Amino acid sequence: MGQFLTFAMVAPMASFGTLAVGERRDGSDRPARSAVLGLVGACLGLTRDDEDAQKDLAHQYGLAVLCHASGRLLTDYHTTQTAPARRNWTPATRAQELADAPGEIATILSRRDYRMGSWHLGVLWVRADMPRWSLDSIKMAMQQPVFSPSLGRKSCPPGLPLAPDVQSADNAITAVLDRYKHGPEQSVQTRFGLFKNHLTGPDTQTDVLVVMDTADVAAHGGNYPVVRHEMRRDQPLSRTRWQFGLREEAMLLCKKDIGI
C-alpha cells in the first residue's frame, strides 16, 4: 500500500497547450504533465525563477490523469499588444512593458484552442526517498493556495474545488478510479441530472482513459491494458527559459464495469 493525493480538475473552460509556434496555438484534449505540476506549484507559491524548487517538483513526484471529458473545442481569434524585445530590459509587469515603449506597440494575432466543459482527475505520489513536500503539505496548499490555480491559462479557473484527498491504495490507478467512483464531484447535480453525465451524455458507453508515464505502468498501471504510447514534450526543464523535455506517456483503458 502507498499514499496518493487525488484532486479534481474540472472547469467550464480549460486550455491544455501543446507546442506553440507562430500564429496557431493548438490545445490538447487532456492536461500535460507540465500543466498539472504548474497548478501544484501555484498552490505551493512557487515562482518561475525558483529553479531548485521547480526541479524538485518536476522530478520527485509521479502523476497520472484520469480523463472523463475532454470538453468541446472552442477556437478563439486572439489579439495581443506587445512591445519589441530589448537587451537587458526586464519589465516587472505587463503594464510597465507597454508604458515603457510608447509608439512602439505592435499587435500579435493568434488562434488559440480552449476546451468547454473539461473534466479530469489527477493523482500524485512521491517518487523520492526524501521529498521536498509531503503529500499532506501539498494537500494543505491546494486547500489554501498561494497563487490562484488555473487549468492552462489564467483565464481558466477551476469550476469545482480541487478537493484534494490523501488516501492509501495499492497503486495510482486504483486510487484515481476510487476517486472517480466516490469523489465529491461525482454527486454534483444540475437541472439535467448528474453534472459529469451532462458533459459526456448519460448514454455514453466509452471506457475511462488514464494516462501516466510509461515507466510507471508496471508499478501503478494495475494490469489495465495499454492501448497506445505517445511522446509528449511536457516534462519541465526550466520555467524561466520555458523549456520542456520529451516524455513517453502510456494510455490505459479501464472498463466502466471494472472497479468503477
Secondary structure, DSSP 4 states (H G I P E B T S, - for coil): -EEEEEEEEEEEEE-EE---BTTEE-EESS--HHHHHHHHHHHHT--TT-HHHHHHHHHSEEEEEEEEE--EEEEEEEEEEEPPP-TT---SSHHHHHHTSTT--EEEEEEEEEEEEEEEEEEEEE-SSS-SS-HHHHHHHHHS-SS---SSSTT---SS----EEEEESSHHHHHHHHHHHSGGGG-EETTEEHHHHHH-TT--PPEEEEEEGGGHHHHSTTPPEEEEEEEEEEEEETTTTEEEEEEEEEEEE-TTS--
